[in-house]
Amino acid sequence: MFEDLAPLTVGKTAKMLPEYQDRWARYDIFGSPAAMRQLVSSGLSSLDELQSMGQVPAAAEAYVRYFLLSTWRMQTAAALRLELSSGHTALLGMFDPEPGKIGASEAATLRVLSKQLSAMARGLPASRPQAALTRLSERQRQVVQLVADGLSNARIAEILSLAEDSVKKYVTRILTSTGCQSRMELALLARSQRI
């Protein structure tokens, strides 16, 4: 989970990623034994919970102090675990500069969400043949890339100088062609194939 070379990122995490991968991934607090126990048993581990239990190893303490707090000013951090099909696992990292953003009620909600999303994700196909994407036209592949980047139909239309309805039609045809059930599945397929 911590070695994905091309994870999906949004916001400030995209800027954090290179330094994280180069220097800090092996010290990630959410890779510590206590965090892994929480992730497996409840689907969520938060920095606040780990610190309150005194479960922060020295190497992870440096990660928290120097990477999260000093460099990026992230006061809140949590990881949400999702079970995928074929025994795969996804980890969603959540960060915020404000302290206490994930309190007891938010953590409880995220744990329920982890179970619900895992149940849905386990039903998704593990992978799709690469040929599904290679059969697309160049314009369709451009749309796929922008969907994979998390852009809305309106933003895609603006970038490609198309009407928003045209983008909707492109996305619908692409989903049909690839056999994907949702934009998320299409984005994951595109990311896995490095489109």
N, C-alpha and C positions, 0 to 999 in steps of 0.2 A: 504494500500500500504506500510505502514511503519512497519507493524507487521509480514511480511513474515519471518518465522523462518529459511527457507532454500532457500534464493534467489540465482539466478545464479550470480556468481562473476568471474571476471577475473583480473589478475594483482594484484596490491597492495590492491585493494578493498577486496580481500579475507582475508587479514591480518587485515584490518580495521574493518571488520564485527563484531567480538566478542565484542570489546569495544563499537562499535556503538549500538549494540543490548542491552548490559548491562547498558549503561549509557546515551547514547545520542539520541536515536531514538525519544523520546518524545519532544526533543528540536530542531529537524531537521528544518533548515530554510525553506526547501521545503514543510513543513507541516504548515507553517504560512499562515494566511488568504491572504496576498498579493500574495504569491507564488501559493497558490491554485487557486486564481482567474486567474493568468497567465496560469497555467497548463490547466485549464478548457477552457479558451477562446482561447488560441493560441497553446497549446500542449508543451510549453517550458517555463521554468523559469531558469534564471541564477543568480548566486550570484552577479555578477557585476551589472546587471540590478536592482536587489533588493536594493543593497547598494546605487546605484546612485539615486534611488527614495526615499531613506530614509525609506524604508519599512522593517527594520530588528528589530523585537521585542527583548527585553533584553535577554530573555532565548535563543533565536536563535543566538544572538550576542555572547554569551558564547560558543555555539556550534561551531560557525565559528572561534572564536579567539583561543579556547583551543583545540578543536578536529581537525578541518580542518587545521588550520595554525600552531599552536605550536607543536602538536603531530605528524601530518602526513605531514606537509609542503605542503598542497594542496592550491595553489593560485587561481585555477580556479575550479568552481563547477557549475554544471547545472543538471536539471532534465528534462527528456523528458517523456511525458505522452502518453500512447497508449491505445486506447479503444479496448477491446477484446469482444468476443461474450458473450452473456447472461448478459450483463451489467457489466462485470468485467473490471478492469483497471489495467494496468501495469505501473510501473514507472522505468525508466532507469536513474540511477545516473552516471554522468560523472565527473571525477576529473582529475586534472593535476597539477604538481608542478610549472609549468610556468604560470605567470600571463597573462591575456588577451588572452588565447587560444580560447575563444569563444567570438569573436567580433560580430559586427552588421551583417556582411555577413554570418558568421557561424550560428548565431542565426536564421537568416531568412531561411537558408537552412534546419536547424534542425526542424523548424516549418513546412515547407513543408513536410519533411520526416515524421514527426509525423502524419500528415493528411493521407499521402499515406500508411504508415504502419498500421495505425488504420483501414483504409478501407480494407486492406488485412486481418488483424487479426480478424476483426469482422466476416469474412467469415469462420474462422477456427472453428471446433467443440469445444464446451466448455470442454468436457472431453471424454475420451475413457474408456471403461470398463477395470477394472484391469485385467480381465481374458486375455486380449490381451497380456499382458506382462508375465503372469504366464504360458502361453502355450509355451513360448520360451525355447529353450535348455539352459543349463548352459553357454555354450560358447556364444550363442546369447545374453544372459543377460549381459555377460562381455562386449561385444561389445556395447550394449546399454548404459551401465554405462560410458564407455569411450567416446561415442558420447555425452552423457549428460554432461560430463566434458569439452566438447568443443575441443576434440582432433581431428586432421586430420586423414584421412585413413592411411597415411604413419606412423604417430606416433602410431596409434592403432596397425598396423602391427608389428611395432618394439616391442611394449610392449608384445603382445600376440605371438610373434615369428611366424607370418603368412606372406604370400605374400600379397602385397598391393591389388592385384586383388581379393584375397580371402576375404579381408575385404570389398571391394566394393560389392562382391556378398552377404556377410553376411548382409550388410546394406540394400541392395535392398530387400532381402528376409524378413528382419525384418520390413521394411516399408510396404511391402505387407501384412504380417501377422497381423500387428497392425492397418492397415488402415491409417497410418500417411502419409501425403503428402510430408513431408520434414524432414531433419535432425533436424531442429529447433523444429518442432512439436513433433518429437520423444523425443528430449531432454526435452521438457516441460512435456510430458507425464511421462517420467522416473522420473523427479524431483518431479512431483506431487504424484507419487506412491512410492517415496523414494527407487527407485531401486539402 
